[in-house]
Amino acid sequence: MHTPENLFYSKEHEWVRVEGNKGYIGISDFAQHQLGDIVFVELPELDLEINLGESIGVIESVKAAATLFSPVPGTIIEVNEDLEEAPELLNQDPYHNWIAVLDLSDSSRLEGLMSAEAYNAYCQTLES
């Protein structure tokens, strides 16, 4: 499992990359592996204000459907429209292919997320 060090991770298997006041959100390698071949991604609406833990979309695979939860609060300012035509991009490279970008409303919420090391340890508890 690949887990980049420069990201923050949630227990729901989303990651956040922070650039200035922007939070790029995607799913982890663990999540895409558990889902299997991804066939559909429902993207959130632009300008939607999101609270911590709220649903921002759905990811469907050949095995399951999973709700995508926002690991941070903010306003949706961009979505990755490439995923509408090619949802399998999340399987190919889940860290390069973000799902949405939020204008972060409370960056202190990042403190509640896990480092790569802590996330790897968390995922190991799920596999045993």
PyRosetta script that sets phi, psi and omega in degrees:
from pyrosetta import init, pose_from_sequence

init()
pose = pose_from_sequence("MHTPENLFYSKEHEWVRVEGNKGYIGISDFAQHQLGDIVFVELPELDLEINLGESIGVIESVKAAATLFSPVPGTIIEVNEDLEEAPELLNQDPYHNWIAVLDLSDSSRLEGLMSAEAYNAYCQTLES")
pose.set_psi(1, 130.4)
pose.set_omega(1, 178.9)
pose.set_phi(2, -94.4)
pose.set_psi(2, 128.3)
pose.set_omega(2, -178.8)
pose.set_phi(3, -137.8)
pose.set_psi(3, 95.8)
pose.set_omega(3, -179.8)
pose.set_phi(4, -58.2)
pose.set_psi(4, 142.3)
pose.set_omega(4, -177.4)
pose.set_phi(5, -73.5)
pose.set_psi(5, -24.8)
pose.set_omega(5, -171.4)
pose.set_phi(6, -87.6)
pose.set_psi(6, 14.6)
pose.set_omega(6, -177.8)
pose.set_phi(7, -118.2)
pose.set_psi(7, 163.3)
pose.set_omega(7, 172.5)
pose.set_phi(8, -107.7)
pose.set_psi(8, 145.0)
pose.set_omega(8, -174.2)
pose.set_phi(9, -126.3)
pose.set_psi(9, 146.5)
pose.set_omega(9, 176.9)
pose.set_phi(10, -107.2)
pose.set_psi(10, 164.0)
pose.set_omega(10, 176.5)
pose.set_phi(11, -68.8)
pose.set_psi(11, -15.4)
pose.set_omega(11, 177.7)
pose.set_phi(12, -90.0)
pose.set_psi(12, 5.1)
pose.set_omega(12, 174.0)
pose.set_phi(13, 76.9)
pose.set_psi(13, 26.4)
pose.set_omega(13, 169.8)
pose.set_phi(14, -97.1)
pose.set_psi(14, 155.5)
pose.set_omega(14, 174.5)
pose.set_phi(15, -121.7)
pose.set_psi(15, 158.6)
pose.set_omega(15, 176.5)
pose.set_phi(16, -132.5)
pose.set_psi(16, 129.7)
pose.set_omega(16, 171.2)
pose.set_phi(17, -112.4)
pose.set_psi(17, 125.7)
pose.set_omega(17, -176.3)
pose.set_phi(18, -101.3)
pose.set_psi(18, 128.3)
pose.set_omega(18, 173.7)
pose.set_phi(19, -132.5)
pose.set_psi(19, 104.0)
pose.set_omega(19, -175.2)
pose.set_phi(20, 65.9)
pose.set_psi(20, -122.8)
pose.set_omega(20, 178.1)
pose.set_phi(21, -101.0)
pose.set_psi(21, 12.3)
pose.set_omega(21, 179.5)
pose.set_phi(22, -100.6)
pose.set_psi(22, 139.7)
pose.set_omega(22, 174.9)
pose.set_phi(23, -118.4)
pose.set_psi(23, 113.3)
pose.set_omega(23, 176.7)
pose.set_phi(24, -86.5)
pose.set_psi(24, 129.3)
pose.set_omega(24, -175.4)
pose.set_phi(25, -118.0)
pose.set_psi(25, 136.3)
pose.set_omega(25, 175.9)
pose.set_phi(26, -151.2)
pose.set_psi(26, -172.7)
pose.set_omega(26, 177.2)
pose.set_phi(27, -107.2)
pose.set_psi(27, 153.6)
pose.set_omega(27, -177.2)
pose.set_phi(28, -78.8)
pose.set_psi(28, 166.3)
pose.set_omega(28, 175.0)
pose.set_phi(29, -60.6)
pose.set_psi(29, -39.3)
pose.set_omega(29, 177.0)
pose.set_phi(30, -58.1)
pose.set_psi(30, -46.2)
pose.set_omega(30, -178.2)
pose.set_phi(31, -63.3)
pose.set_psi(31, -47.1)
pose.set_omega(31, -177.8)
pose.set_phi(32, -66.0)
pose.set_psi(32, -32.6)
pose.set_omega(32, 178.3)
pose.set_phi(33, -68.4)
pose.set_psi(33, -42.0)
pose.set_omega(33, 179.5)
pose.set_phi(34, -66.5)
pose.set_psi(34, -36.4)
pose.set_omega(34, -179.5)
pose.set_phi(35, -72.1)
pose.set_psi(35, -34.7)
pose.set_omega(35, -174.3)
pose.set_phi(36, 86.2)
pose.set_psi(36, -156.1)
pose.set_omega(36, -176.2)
pose.set_phi(37, -64.9)
pose.set_psi(37, 113.8)
pose.set_omega(37, -178.6)
pose.set_phi(38, -80.4)
pose.set_psi(38, 129.9)
pose.set_omega(38, -175.4)
pose.set_phi(39, -117.5)
pose.set_psi(39, -11.4)
pose.set_omega(39, -178.2)
pose.set_phi(40, -158.6)
pose.set_psi(40, 140.0)
pose.set_omega(40, 174.1)
pose.set_phi(41, -131.2)
pose.set_psi(41, 121.4)
pose.set_omega(41, 173.6)
pose.set_phi(42, -90.7)
pose.set_psi(42, 116.6)
pose.set_omega(42, -177.5)
pose.set_phi(43, -89.1)
pose.set_psi(43, 152.0)
pose.set_omega(43, 178.1)
pose.set_phi(44, -74.3)
pose.set_psi(44, 164.5)
pose.set_omega(44, 177.3)
pose.set_phi(45, -79.5)
pose.set_psi(45, 144.0)
pose.set_omega(45, 174.9)
pose.set_phi(46, -66.3)
pose.set_psi(46, 149.9)
pose.set_omega(46, 178.4)
pose.set_phi(47, 68.2)
pose.set_psi(47, 9.3)
pose.set_omega(47, 178.2)
pose.set_phi(48, -77.7)
pose.set_psi(48, 127.5)
pose.set_omega(48, 176.7)
pose.set_phi(49, -84.0)
pose.set_psi(49, 127.9)
pose.set_omega(49, -174.3)
pose.set_phi(50, -119.6)
pose.set_psi(50, 134.4)
pose.set_omega(50, 172.5)
pose.set_phi(51, -92.0)
pose.set_psi(51, 160.5)
pose.set_omega(51, 176.5)
pose.set_phi(52, -53.3)
pose.set_psi(52, 128.0)
pose.set_omega(52, 176.4)
pose.set_phi(53, 85.3)
pose.set_psi(53, -2.9)
pose.set_omega(53, 179.2)
pose.set_phi(54, -77.6)
pose.set_psi(54, 152.6)
pose.set_omega(54, 177.8)
pose.set_phi(55, -69.5)
pose.set_psi(55, 134.0)
pose.set_omega(55, 175.1)
pose.set_phi(56, -122.3)
pose.set_psi(56, 8.4)
pose.set_omega(56, 178.2)
pose.set_phi(57, 161.2)
pose.set_psi(57, -176.8)
pose.set_omega(57, -179.7)
pose.set_phi(58, -135.8)
pose.set_psi(58, 142.2)
pose.set_omega(58, 175.4)
pose.set_phi(59, -118.9)
pose.set_psi(59, 127.0)
pose.set_omega(59, 179.1)
pose.set_phi(60, -114.5)
pose.set_psi(60, 139.4)
pose.set_omega(60, 177.4)
pose.set_phi(61, -128.2)
pose.set_psi(61, 179.7)
pose.set_omega(61, 178.0)
pose.set_phi(62, -68.5)
pose.set_psi(62, -19.8)
pose.set_omega(62, -178.2)
pose.set_phi(63, -100.3)
pose.set_psi(63, -30.6)
pose.set_omega(63, -170.7)
pose.set_phi(64, -163.1)
pose.set_psi(64, 172.0)
pose.set_omega(64, 170.6)
pose.set_phi(65, -120.6)
pose.set_psi(65, 140.4)
pose.set_omega(65, -178.5)
pose.set_phi(66, -134.1)
pose.set_psi(66, 138.0)
pose.set_omega(66, 175.3)
pose.set_phi(67, -81.2)
pose.set_psi(67, 137.6)
pose.set_omega(67, 176.7)
pose.set_phi(68, -96.1)
pose.set_psi(68, 121.2)
pose.set_omega(68, -179.0)
pose.set_phi(69, -106.3)
pose.set_psi(69, 143.0)
pose.set_omega(69, 178.6)
pose.set_phi(70, -78.9)
pose.set_psi(70, 122.2)
pose.set_omega(70, 179.2)
pose.set_phi(71, -79.8)
pose.set_psi(71, -4.4)
pose.set_omega(71, 179.2)
pose.set_phi(72, -144.4)
pose.set_psi(72, 154.8)
pose.set_omega(72, 176.3)
pose.set_phi(73, -86.0)
pose.set_psi(73, 152.4)
pose.set_omega(73, 177.6)
pose.set_phi(74, 165.4)
pose.set_psi(74, -167.7)
pose.set_omega(74, 179.6)
pose.set_phi(75, -116.6)
pose.set_psi(75, 131.9)
pose.set_omega(75, 179.2)
pose.set_phi(76, -67.7)
pose.set_psi(76, 119.8)
pose.set_omega(76, -179.8)
pose.set_phi(77, -114.9)
pose.set_psi(77, -10.7)
pose.set_omega(77, 179.0)
pose.set_phi(78, -160.9)
pose.set_psi(78, 146.9)
pose.set_omega(78, 174.2)
pose.set_phi(79, -129.2)
pose.set_psi(79, 153.6)
pose.set_omega(79, -179.2)
pose.set_phi(80, -88.1)
pose.set_psi(80, 89.9)
pose.set_omega(80, -176.3)
pose.set_phi(81, -66.3)
pose.set_psi(81, -18.2)
pose.set_omega(81, 176.4)
pose.set_phi(82, -58.4)
pose.set_psi(82, -28.9)
pose.set_omega(82, -177.6)
pose.set_phi(83, -71.1)
pose.set_psi(83, -19.8)
pose.set_omega(83, 177.4)
pose.set_phi(84, -66.0)
pose.set_psi(84, -40.6)
pose.set_omega(84, -179.4)
pose.set_phi(85, -90.6)
pose.set_psi(85, -25.6)
pose.set_omega(85, -175.5)
pose.set_phi(86, -138.6)
pose.set_psi(86, 69.3)
pose.set_omega(86, -178.8)
pose.set_phi(87, -62.6)
pose.set_psi(87, -22.7)
pose.set_omega(87, 179.8)
pose.set_phi(88, -64.5)
pose.set_psi(88, -11.9)
pose.set_omega(88, 175.5)
pose.set_phi(89, -57.8)
pose.set_psi(89, -30.1)
pose.set_omega(89, 178.1)
pose.set_phi(90, -67.3)
pose.set_psi(90, -30.4)
pose.set_omega(90, 175.2)
pose.set_phi(91, -74.4)
pose.set_psi(91, -38.2)
pose.set_omega(91, -175.5)
pose.set_phi(92, -70.1)
pose.set_psi(92, -42.1)
pose.set_omega(92, -179.3)
pose.set_phi(93, -156.9)
pose.set_psi(93, 85.0)
pose.set_omega(93, -174.4)
pose.set_phi(94, -67.0)
pose.set_psi(94, -16.9)
pose.set_omega(94, -178.5)
pose.set_phi(95, -93.9)
pose.set_psi(95, -21.9)
pose.set_omega(95, 176.1)
pose.set_phi(96, -86.3)
pose.set_psi(96, -30.3)
pose.set_omega(96, -176.0)
pose.set_phi(97, -99.4)
pose.set_psi(97, 82.9)
pose.set_omega(97, 176.7)
pose.set_phi(98, -69.1)
pose.set_psi(98, 163.2)
pose.set_omega(98, -177.9)
pose.set_phi(99, -102.5)
pose.set_psi(99, -44.6)
pose.set_omega(99, -178.6)
pose.set_phi(100, -147.8)
pose.set_psi(100, 159.1)
pose.set_omega(100, 175.9)
pose.set_phi(101, -121.2)
pose.set_psi(101, 130.4)
pose.set_omega(101, 178.1)
pose.set_phi(102, -111.4)
pose.set_psi(102, 144.4)
pose.set_omega(102, 165.4)
pose.set_phi(103, -83.2)
pose.set_psi(103, 108.8)
pose.set_omega(103, -172.5)
pose.set_phi(104, -65.5)
pose.set_psi(104, 129.4)
pose.set_omega(104, 178.8)
pose.set_phi(105, -95.0)
pose.set_psi(105, -19.9)
pose.set_omega(105, -179.3)
pose.set_phi(106, -153.0)
pose.set_psi(106, 87.9)
pose.set_omega(106, -176.6)
pose.set_phi(107, -68.3)
pose.set_psi(107, -12.8)
pose.set_omega(107, 176.9)
pose.set_phi(108, -66.1)
pose.set_psi(108, -18.8)
pose.set_omega(108, 178.6)
pose.set_phi(109, -68.0)
pose.set_psi(109, -17.1)
pose.set_omega(109, 177.1)
pose.set_phi(110, -61.6)
pose.set_psi(110, -27.4)
pose.set_omega(110, -178.7)
pose.set_phi(111, -62.6)
pose.set_psi(111, -23.0)
pose.set_omega(111, 179.7)
pose.set_phi(112, -84.0)
pose.set_psi(112, -1.7)
pose.set_omega(112, -179.1)
pose.set_phi(113, -96.9)
pose.set_psi(113, 168.4)
pose.set_omega(113, -175.8)
pose.set_phi(114, -97.1)
pose.set_psi(114, 151.3)
pose.set_omega(114, 169.8)
pose.set_phi(115, -75.9)
pose.set_psi(115, 170.7)
pose.set_omega(115, 177.5)
pose.set_phi(116, -58.9)
pose.set_psi(116, -43.0)
pose.set_omega(116, -179.4)
pose.set_phi(117, -62.2)
pose.set_psi(117, -46.3)
pose.set_omega(117, -179.9)
pose.set_phi(118, -66.9)
pose.set_psi(118, -37.2)
pose.set_omega(118, 179.3)
pose.set_phi(119, -66.6)
pose.set_psi(119, -41.9)
pose.set_omega(119, 176.6)
pose.set_phi(120, -59.1)
pose.set_psi(120, -44.2)
pose.set_omega(120, 178.9)
pose.set_phi(121, -62.8)
pose.set_psi(121, -41.6)
pose.set_omega(121, 178.0)
pose.set_phi(122, -60.4)
pose.set_psi(122, -46.5)
pose.set_omega(122, -178.9)
pose.set_phi(123, -63.8)
pose.set_psi(123, -33.8)
pose.set_omega(123, 178.4)
pose.set_phi(124, -64.7)
pose.set_psi(124, -33.4)
pose.set_omega(124, 178.4)
pose.set_phi(125, -68.9)
pose.set_psi(125, -27.2)
pose.set_omega(125, -179.5)
pose.set_phi(126, -78.7)
pose.set_psi(126, -26.0)
pose.set_omega(126, -177.2)
pose.set_phi(127, -85.5)
pose.set_psi(127, -15.7)
pose.set_omega(127, -176.4)
pose.set_phi(128, -91.7)
pose.dump_pdb("model.pdb")
